[in-house]
Amino acid sequence: MTLNREQKRMLKKRGELAEDGETPIAQRRQPSQRPAEERTSPGQFAKEVRSELRKVAWPSRTETINYSVIVIVTVAVFTAMIFGLDWVFSELVGLLFDTGDGS
């Protein structure tokens, strides 16, 4: 296996590289088998989701309206800016390549 210096340093730090610079086959980790976990029933899952959603700090109606207005205004401003820049650049390119010879 060919490794550069950075890879060798990283592997030595993690203890996955022998002193001679080769990856020891005996030290290679095998993927660990996770123990079979008990599956949660759909009813239990729904209860857990509901209890977690009760912990969420939901914004009030006025906060939601304010945030929505801010987003809409910001999108409108950026859209106008991009439209304006596009128009200016298209006019400049039109002037740049306009030959004016009438043909």
Steps between C-alpha positions, in 0.01 A plus 500: 500500500638840402449780752621857504659658809179656624310171479782316679505756783125477541506119508790496748310740725199270498723197557404336174848502347795286601846651554621368164234710325271216397147436615511186715246250377453355847418842645235588247166544666211293388166677473330458835169325505241700685276298725149457372292775654136469585285675245268773619133459424329771293291599804809541720673695222202739475502552880871580498463741209213675674695534825801643313281749313362625833857597596542723192486876557254591224489864380186700567265606223640855493858373486411271211334786311796732565752239382291430189483870412877533546562204268260628233648852507855363485415278203334794321803726560748241375280424199491871410878529543568201277252625240666844504851359466387269220344792314808723547739228382282413200494868398879524538555187293257636240698823479830316491408277206287753311698568184283793381567429128128471427515151353 
